[in-house]
């Protein structure tokens, strides 16, 4: 079976992560150490119809860091017909958000295929986090517990009019969340973990699907006073819609109405010590993800779009 043209990735890290996720369909995991420094967000959206004679309709966006480096946000959307394919991503230090959507009518004629995809990536990395305390310095060691939340939630519905037994319509969703915390020098056991999953929804079920992977996790972190620690996280998510005609599908799907990652602060930090970085970030307490901030607004917009369509269709 012929395939549509490959997405023209303009970013290296997302391309690597995309390969990893598409291989939960089968590939090897990449280490979280690949997360780039600072804040990053990228998005991609596209739709194609067979025969794949052109590149279809594509939109991509690289995140722009704004407000003294407090956030990176990007958005991509295509609406060539009555369907709309969107991707949004936002990053702040300690918080990440992803929103993907497939909404509207998607149709393919007999012998034709339709493929739609939305992909998003967001990350933060701070390599200059230091535990400091009066009277403590090089050679003095300690431990603390890092706490964080990871959340990938999906809510979706497909109502497809399939007029031929050979017809089909399916949505495939995948996510990958990487977390890296600790001293990266030899002799220290940094917390390097990946959370990933994949779901698929076939139009034949016709039911609303609600799936979520929400977890509060923690890690014991060994440190040396005054030595730099790394706190980093990245999320890559993808949503693929594949239909074989003759078929018409009314699709409502939204992924990750989270924050996808949220830093919850540290416990068991010795004495009156501070956990801070040179970018004026205090990592001791939880990072707030305000409703009016880039991540909060991104998530609210995704849910409003889904609810508005459900109300309009009476479902």
C-alpha positions in Angstrom: 0.0 0.0 0.0 1.4 3.4 -0.9 2.0 5.9 1.8 1.6 9.7 2.0 4.7 11.8 1.9 6.7 11.9 5.1 6.3 14.8 7.4 9.0 17.4 6.8 10.3 17.7 10.3 12.0 20.9 11.1 13.2 19.8 14.5 15.6 16.9 15.4 14.4 15.9 18.8 10.8 15.6 17.8 11.7 13.5 14.8 13.6 11.1 17.1 10.8 10.9 19.6 8.3 10.4 16.7 10.2 7.4 15.6 10.1 6.1 19.2 6.4 6.5 19.5 5.5 5.2 16.1 7.4 2.2 17.2 5.2 1.5 20.2 4.2 0.3 17.1 7.8 -1.3 17.7 11.0 0.9 18.1 13.5 1.3 20.9 13.2 3.9 23.6 15.5 7.0 23.5 17.1 8.2 26.7 15.5 11.2 28.4 19.0 12.7 28.4 18.1 13.8 24.8 15.9 16.6 26.2 17.3 19.9 25.0 18.1 22.7 27.4 15.6 25.5 28.2 12.0 25.5 27.0 10.8 24.0 23.7 7.5 23.3 22.0 6.7 22.2 18.4 3.5 21.1 16.6 2.5 19.6 13.3 -0.8 19.0 11.6 -1.6 17.5 8.2 -4.2 15.7 6.0 -3.8 13.7 2.9 -6.0 11.8 0.4 -4.9 9.0 -1.8 -3.5 8.8 -4.4 -0.6 10.6 -2.7 0.2 12.8 -5.6 1.0 15.8 -3.5 2.0 16.7 0.0 -1.6 17.3 1.2 -2.3 20.1 3.5 0.4 20.7 6.2 1.0 23.2 9.0 3.9 23.3 11.4 4.9 25.6 14.2 8.0 26.0 16.4 7.4 27.4 19.9 8.5 30.9 20.8 9.8 31.6 24.3 8.2 34.6 25.7 8.0 36.8 28.8 11.6 36.5 30.1 11.7 32.8 29.3 8.6 31.8 31.2 6.8 29.9 28.5 7.0 28.3 25.0 3.8 27.8 23.1 3.1 26.6 19.5 0.0 25.7 17.5 -0.7 24.2 14.1 -4.0 23.6 12.4 -5.4 22.5 9.0 -9.0 22.5 7.8 -9.1 21.7 4.1 -12.7 20.4 4.2 -15.3 19.9 6.9 -12.8 18.3 9.3 -10.3 20.2 11.4 -7.0 18.7 12.6 -5.1 20.6 15.3 -2.1 20.4 17.6 -1.1 22.6 20.5 1.9 22.5 22.9 3.1 24.7 25.8 6.0 24.5 28.2 7.0 26.3 31.4 9.7 25.3 33.8 8.0 22.5 35.8 4.9 22.2 33.6 4.0 20.8 30.2 0.8 20.7 28.2 -0.3 19.0 25.0 -3.6 19.2 23.2 -4.4 17.3 20.0 -7.7 17.2 18.1 -9.5 15.7 15.2 -13.0 17.2 14.8 -15.6 17.3 12.1 -16.5 15.2 9.0 -13.8 13.1 7.3 -14.8 11.3 4.1 -13.2 9.0 1.5 -14.6 7.7 -1.8 -14.6 4.1 -2.9 -11.0 2.9 -3.3 -9.7 6.1 -1.7 -7.9 6.6 1.7 -7.8 9.5 4.0 -5.1 10.0 6.5 -4.9 12.8 9.1 -2.3 13.4 11.7 -1.6 15.8 14.6 1.6 15.7 16.6 3.0 17.9 19.4 6.1 18.1 21.5 7.0 20.2 24.6 9.9 20.1 27.0 11.8 22.0 29.7 15.3 21.4 31.0 17.1 23.1 33.8 20.7 21.9 34.3 21.7 24.5 37.0 19.7 23.4 40.0 21.7 23.5 43.2 21.1 22.5 46.8 22.6 25.2 49.1 22.8 25.6 52.8 25.1 27.7 55.1 28.1 25.7 56.3 27.7 23.0 53.5 29.8 22.7 50.4 31.7 20.4 48.1 32.0 16.9 49.4 28.9 17.1 51.6 26.2 14.7 50.4 22.5 14.4 51.0 19.1 13.0 49.7 15.7 14.4 48.9 12.5 13.1 47.4 11.3 14.6 44.1 7.5 14.5 43.5 5.7 15.0 40.2 2.5 14.2 38.3 2.2 12.7 34.8 -1.2 12.8 33.1 -2.3 11.7 29.6 -6.0 11.6 29.1 -8.1 10.9 26.0 -11.8 11.6 25.4 -13.2 10.8 21.9 -16.0 9.6 19.8 -16.3 8.3 16.2 -19.6 8.0 14.4 -18.9 6.5 11.0 -21.2 5.7 8.1 -19.4 2.6 6.6 -21.1 1.5 3.3 -18.8 -1.3 2.3 -17.4 -4.3 4.3 -14.0 -3.4 3.1 -14.3 0.1 4.5 -12.7 1.1 7.8 -12.1 4.0 10.0 -9.7 4.2 13.0 -8.0 6.6 15.3 -4.6 5.7 16.8 -3.3 7.7 19.7 0.2 7.5 21.3 2.0 9.4 24.0 5.5 9.4 25.5 6.5 11.3 28.6 10.2 11.5 29.6 11.5 12.6 33.1 15.1 13.2 34.0 16.0 14.3 37.6 19.3 14.3 39.4 23.1 14.6 39.2 24.3 13.3 35.8 27.9 12.7 36.9 29.2 9.2 37.2 28.6 7.7 40.6 25.2 9.3 41.0 22.0 7.4 40.1 19.8 10.0 38.3 16.1 9.3 37.9 15.6 8.7 34.2 12.2 7.2 33.3 9.7 7.0 30.4 6.0 6.7 30.6 4.3 5.7 27.3 1.2 4.2 25.9 -1.0 3.7 22.8 -4.7 3.4 22.2 -6.8 2.8 19.1 -10.5 3.3 18.5 -12.3 1.6 15.7 -15.4 3.2 14.2 -17.3 0.0 14.4 -17.7 0.4 18.2 -19.4 3.8 17.8 -19.0 4.5 21.5 -17.4 7.3 23.5 -14.0 6.3 24.7 -12.5 7.7 27.9 -8.9 6.6 28.7 -6.5 8.1 31.2 -3.1 7.4 32.7 -2.7 9.7 35.7 0.1 9.1 38.2 1.7 10.9 41.1 5.3 9.6 41.2 8.4 10.3 43.3 12.1 9.5 43.2 14.9 9.5 45.8 17.6 11.9 44.5 21.2 11.9 45.8 23.0 15.2 45.7 26.2 17.0 46.6 25.8 20.5 48.0 26.8 23.1 45.5 26.9 20.7 42.5 24.5 21.2 39.6 21.5 18.9 39.3 19.2 18.5 36.2 15.4 18.7 36.3 13.8 18.0 32.9 10.7 16.6 31.3 9.4 16.1 27.8 6.2 14.9 26.2 5.5 13.8 22.7 2.0 12.9 21.6 0.5 11.9 18.3 -3.0 11.2 16.9 -3.5 9.5 13.6 -6.8 9.1 11.7 -7.0 6.5 9.0 -10.0 5.7 6.8 -10.6 3.6 3.7 -13.6 4.5 1.5 -16.4 4.5 0.9 -16.7 6.0 4.3 -17.9 9.2 6.1 -17.0 9.7 9.7 -18.1 12.4 12.2 -15.1 12.6 14.6 -14.7 14.2 17.9 -11.4 13.4 19.6 -9.1 15.3 22.0 -6.0 14.1 23.7 -4.3 15.1 26.9 -6.5 17.6 28.7 -3.9 17.6 31.4 -1.2 19.4 32.5 0.7 16.5 31.0 3.5 17.0 33.5 3.6 19.0 36.7 6.4 19.4 39.2 5.0 18.9 42.8 8.1 19.9 44.7 10.5 18.1 47.0 10.2 16.5 50.5 12.8 15.4 53.0 15.2 18.2 51.9 17.8 18.3 54.8 17.8 21.3 57.2 17.1 24.8 56.0 18.5 24.0 52.5 17.3 25.7 49.3 16.8 24.0 45.9 17.2 26.8 43.4 18.7 27.5 39.9 20.3 30.5 38.3 17.2 31.2 36.3 15.4 32.4 39.5 13.5 29.1 39.7 12.7 27.8 43.2 12.2 24.0 42.8 11.5 23.4 46.5 7.7 23.7 46.1 5.1 22.7 43.6 4.9 24.6 40.3 1.5 26.2 39.8 -0.2 25.8 36.5 -2.6 28.7 36.5 -5.9 28.6 34.6 -5.0 31.8 32.8 -1.5 30.7 31.9 -0.4 29.1 28.5 -0.9 25.5 29.6 -4.2 26.2 31.4 -5.7 28.1 28.5 -4.5 25.4 26.0 -6.3 22.7 28.0 -9.5 24.7 28.5 -9.6 25.5 24.7 -9.3 21.8 23.9 -12.2 20.8 26.2 -14.4 23.7 25.0 -13.9 22.6 21.4 -14.9 19.0 22.3 -17.9 20.1 24.4 -19.1 22.6 21.8 -19.2 19.9 19.1 -21.0 17.5 21.3 -23.6 20.1 22.1 -24.0 21.0 18.4 -24.5 17.3 17.4 -26.8 16.6 20.3 -24.6 13.8 21.6 
